[in-house]
Amino acid sequence: MAEPTVKRPAPQGASSQRVSWQDRGRSYLHHHRQVAAESLRRLRTAPLNSLMTLLVMAIALSLPGLLYVGLSNAQSLSHQWQGEGQISLYLQPGLDSAAGEDLAQQLRANAQVETLSYLSPDDALAEFQQFSGFGEALDQLQANPLPAVILVTPSPEYRRQPALEQLRQLLGSVDGVAEAQSDQAWVARLNQIIALGERITGLLAVLLATAVVLVVGNTIRLEIENRREEILVVKLVGGTDAFVRRPFLYSGFCYGLFSGVLAWGLILAGLWLLSEPVGALVSLYEGSFAPAGFGPLPGLVLVFISALMGVLGAWIAVVRHLHAIEPR
């Protein structure tokens, strides 16, 4: 006679532990969603105060963004101009056209020169009348004050400093040349101005980022003070520090996120307002330069950094003021 089989219950330890961790995870995520929704609701309960705070932060964030776009366009423009490296040779005023053309022919045979064009005094005056807009005023002149000009485009190996400067000095010492000027001189000055602007923009960005962190920190500090009694009750029933500070971190995140989006919109609005005069200015210069805008990638980076600064400001405020609120 076979012995009856006895069904033994399966061990429940691993299953109960697995269910426990799943419940904890669901509860953790549920609390995060609840806290995030509560933070948004608190922003809506005081719309005017929230909007003023967000606008202050957005203006502080948009200023470095506009400077960044301006410097990027200036740097692109300077790189485009650096490609030519043209030298202008102003001839002696008493030099006649035949002598000027002979001098240009001699310089054209120089291996350091790629292309060369000769402008007689009449050609120079006609070009100046065309591009200056003073045609009627110049017609009143009894004599042509402009000298003949030879425009020299150096070979590629002589278009960068210091080789370009050496070539300019060499051509300037040729008989019949009164003065030699390189268009790279003012481009070099422009590069120095751009480098200074980058330093100023970086310093301004750091200062305004610090201001944004302080604004968020002060806003969260006021929120902590307004919710002091609620915090005391939560701590009395055993709420941990992480549980207590979580809503304030979400509030800082919301301030940073929305102010970043507003700053992005302000930058785009500012570029739109400036697009017409900038386009009119660029049209005065013959070239293919197209001003760059503030694309999606810089905008997303701005929003991300703004959200981080919001969380950082909230964290600083929570660390400083939350420990002072303890039940007695």
C-alpha positions in Angstrom: 0.0 0.0 0.0 1.5 3.2 -1.1 2.0 6.0 1.4 -0.2 9.0 0.9 1.7 12.0 -0.6 1.8 15.1 1.5 1.8 18.5 -0.4 4.2 20.8 1.2 3.7 24.5 0.9 6.2 26.3 -1.3 8.6 28.6 0.5 7.2 32.1 0.5 10.3 34.1 1.6 11.7 34.9 -1.8 8.2 35.6 -3.3 7.2 37.9 -0.4 10.5 39.7 -0.6 10.1 40.2 -4.4 6.5 41.5 -3.9 7.7 43.8 -1.2 10.4 45.3 -3.4 7.8 45.7 -6.2 5.4 47.4 -3.8 8.2 49.7 -2.6 9.1 50.6 -6.1 5.5 51.4 -7.1 5.0 53.4 -3.9 8.2 55.3 -4.6 7.2 56.2 -8.1 3.7 57.0 -7.1 5.0 59.4 -4.4 7.3 61.1 -7.0 4.3 61.6 -9.4 2.2 62.9 -6.5 4.9 65.3 -5.4 5.5 66.6 -9.0 1.8 67.2 -9.5 1.6 69.0 -6.1 4.5 71.2 -7.1 2.8 72.2 -10.3 -0.4 72.9 -8.4 1.4 75.2 -5.9 2.8 77.2 -8.8 -0.8 77.6 -10.2 -2.2 78.7 -6.8 0.0 81.9 -6.9 0.2 82.6 -10.6 1.4 86.2 -10.3 4.2 85.5 -7.9 5.3 82.4 -9.8 5.2 84.3 -13.1 7.3 87.2 -11.7 9.9 84.7 -10.3 10.0 82.9 -13.6 10.4 86.1 -15.6 13.3 87.3 -13.5 15.1 84.0 -13.9 14.3 83.9 -17.7 15.7 87.4 -18.3 18.8 86.5 -16.4 19.2 83.3 -18.5 18.4 85.0 -21.8 21.1 87.6 -21.7 24.1 85.2 -22.0 22.2 83.3 -24.7 21.8 86.5 -26.8 25.4 87.3 -26.3 26.4 83.8 -27.3 24.5 84.0 -30.6 26.0 87.4 -31.3 29.6 86.2 -30.7 29.0 83.1 -32.7 27.9 85.2 -35.7 30.8 87.6 -35.3 33.3 84.7 -35.1 31.9 83.0 -38.2 32.1 86.3 -40.0 35.7 86.9 -39.0 36.6 83.3 -40.1 35.0 84.1 -43.5 37.0 87.3 -43.9 40.2 85.7 -42.8 40.2 83.5 -45.9 41.1 86.3 -48.3 44.0 88.2 -46.7 43.9 90.9 -49.3 46.6 93.7 -49.4 45.8 97.2 -50.7 48.7 99.1 -52.3 48.0 102.8 -52.5 50.3 104.3 -55.1 52.0 107.7 -55.1 49.6 110.5 -56.0 51.8 111.8 -58.8 52.2 108.4 -60.5 50.4 108.3 -63.9 48.3 105.5 -65.1 50.9 104.0 -67.4 53.5 103.8 -64.6 50.8 102.3 -62.2 50.0 99.6 -64.8 53.6 98.8 -65.3 54.1 98.4 -61.6 51.1 96.1 -61.4 52.5 94.0 -64.2 55.8 93.7 -62.4 54.1 92.6 -59.1 51.9 90.1 -61.0 55.0 88.1 -61.9 55.8 87.7 -58.2 55.4 84.1 -57.0 54.0 85.4 -53.7 51.0 87.0 -55.5 48.1 84.8 -56.6 45.9 87.4 -58.2 46.2 91.2 -58.7 43.9 93.9 -60.0 44.8 97.5 -60.8 42.3 100.4 -60.1 43.1 103.8 -61.7 42.1 106.9 -59.7 39.0 107.2 -61.9 38.1 103.6 -61.2 38.6 104.0 -57.5 36.4 107.1 -57.5 33.7 105.3 -59.4 33.8 102.4 -57.0 33.7 104.7 -54.0 30.7 106.6 -55.4 28.9 103.3 -56.0 29.3 101.8 -52.5 29.5 105.0 -50.3 26.2 106.6 -51.3 27.8 110.0 -51.6 27.6 110.1 -55.4 26.1 113.6 -55.7 28.4 115.1 -53.2 31.5 113.7 -54.9 30.3 115.1 -58.2 30.9 118.5 -56.8 34.6 117.9 -56.4 36.8 119.7 -58.9 39.7 117.1 -58.7 39.9 113.4 -57.9 41.4 113.0 -54.4 41.8 109.2 -54.6 45.1 107.6 -55.7 45.5 104.5 -57.8 45.2 101.2 -56.0 46.6 97.8 -56.6 44.6 95.0 -54.9 46.8 92.0 -54.2 45.6 88.6 -53.2 48.6 86.7 -51.8 49.3 83.0 -52.4 47.6 80.7 -49.9 50.8 80.2 -47.9 51.0 84.0 -47.3 47.4 84.6 -46.2 48.0 84.1 -42.5 50.0 86.0 -40.0 53.0 86.5 -39.7 53.7 85.7 -43.4 51.0 88.2 -44.5 52.5 91.0 -42.5 56.0 90.3 -43.9 54.6 90.4 -47.5 52.8 93.6 -46.7 56.0 95.3 -45.5 57.8 94.0 -48.6 55.2 95.3 -51.0 55.0 98.6 -49.1 58.7 99.2 -49.7 58.4 99.0 -53.5 59.0 102.2 -55.4 55.8 104.0 -56.3 53.8 102.6 -53.4 52.8 105.2 -50.8 51.2 102.8 -48.3 50.3 99.2 -48.0 47.4 98.0 -45.9 46.2 94.6 -45.0 42.5 93.8 -44.4 43.7 91.3 -41.7 44.7 94.2 -39.4 41.1 95.1 -38.5 40.1 91.4 -38.6 42.8 90.8 -36.0 41.3 93.6 -33.9 37.9 92.1 -34.4 39.2 88.7 -33.1 40.6 90.4 -30.0 37.2 92.1 -29.4 35.5 88.7 -29.8 37.9 87.1 -27.4 37.2 89.8 -24.9 33.4 89.4 -25.5 33.7 85.7 -24.8 35.4 86.4 -21.5 32.7 88.9 -20.6 30.0 86.6 -21.7 31.4 83.7 -19.6 31.7 86.0 -16.5 28.2 87.3 -17.0 26.9 83.8 -17.4 28.5 82.7 -14.1 27.1 85.8 -12.3 23.6 85.4 -13.7 23.6 81.7 -13.0 24.5 82.4 -9.4 21.7 85.0 -9.3 19.3 82.3 -10.6 20.4 79.9 -8.0 19.9 82.5 -5.3 16.5 83.5 -6.6 15.4 79.8 -6.5 16.9 79.4 -3.1 15.2 82.4 -1.6 11.8 81.3 -3.1 12.2 77.8 -1.7 13.2 79.3 1.7 10.0 81.2 1.8 8.1 78.1 0.9 9.8 76.2 3.7 8.8 78.9 6.2 5.2 78.9 5.0 5.0 75.1 5.4 6.8 74.9 8.7 3.8 73.4 10.6 3.3 70.8 7.9 7.0 69.8 8.0 6.8 69.5 11.8 3.8 67.1 11.5 5.6 65.0 8.9 8.7 64.7 11.0 6.6 63.8 14.1 5.0 60.8 12.3 8.4 59.6 11.2 8.9 61.2 7.8 12.6 61.0 6.7 14.6 64.0 5.5 14.5 62.7 1.9 10.7 62.5 2.2 10.5 66.0 3.5 12.8 67.7 1.0 11.5 65.9 -2.1 8.6 68.4 -2.7 11.0 71.4 -2.5 13.4 69.8 -4.9 10.6 69.3 -7.4 9.5 72.9 -6.9 13.1 74.1 -7.7 13.1 71.8 -10.8 9.8 73.3 -12.0 11.1 76.8 -11.5 14.3 76.0 -13.4 12.5 74.1 -16.2 9.8 76.7 -16.9 12.3 79.6 -16.6 14.6 77.9 -19.1 11.7 77.5 -21.6 10.8 81.1 -21.1 14.4 82.2 -21.6 14.5 80.2 -24.9 11.4 82.0 -26.0 12.8 85.4 -25.1 16.0 84.6 -27.1 14.0 83.6 -30.1 11.8 86.7 -29.8 14.9 89.0 -29.5 16.5 87.4 -32.6 13.3 87.8 -34.5 13.2 91.5 -33.6 16.8 92.0 -34.6 16.6 89.9 -37.8 15.4 92.7 -40.0 18.1 95.3 -39.1 20.8 92.6 -39.1 19.7 91.4 -42.6 19.7 95.0 -43.9 23.3 95.4 -42.5 24.5 92.2 -44.0 23.0 93.1 -47.4 25.3 96.1 -47.6 28.3 93.8 -47.8 28.7 91.6 -50.7 29.0 88.0 -49.5 27.2 84.8 -48.6 27.2 85.2 -44.9 24.0 84.0 -43.3 23.5 84.9 -39.6 23.0 81.9 -37.3 20.2 81.6 -34.9 19.5 79.8 -31.6 18.7 76.2 -32.7 17.0 73.3 -30.8 20.2 71.9 -29.4 21.4 75.1 -27.7 17.8 75.7 -26.5 17.6 72.2 -25.0 21.0 72.7 -23.3 19.8 76.0 -21.9 16.6 74.3 -20.5 18.6 71.4 -19.0 21.1 73.8 -17.3 18.3 75.9 -16.0 16.6 72.9 -14.5 19.8 71.8 -12.8 20.3 75.3 -11.4 16.7 75.2 -10.1 17.4 71.9 -8.3 20.7 73.2 -7.0 19.1 76.3 -5.6 16.4 74.3 -3.9 18.9 71.8 -2.5 20.9 74.7 -0.9 17.8 76.2 0.6 16.6 72.8 1.9 20.0 71.9 3.4 20.3 75.3 5.1 16.8 75.7 6.5 15.2 72.3 6.9 17.5 71.0 9.6 16.4 74.0 11.8 12.8 72.7 11.8 12.8 69.8 14.3 9.9 68.7 16.6 10.6 69.3 20.3 
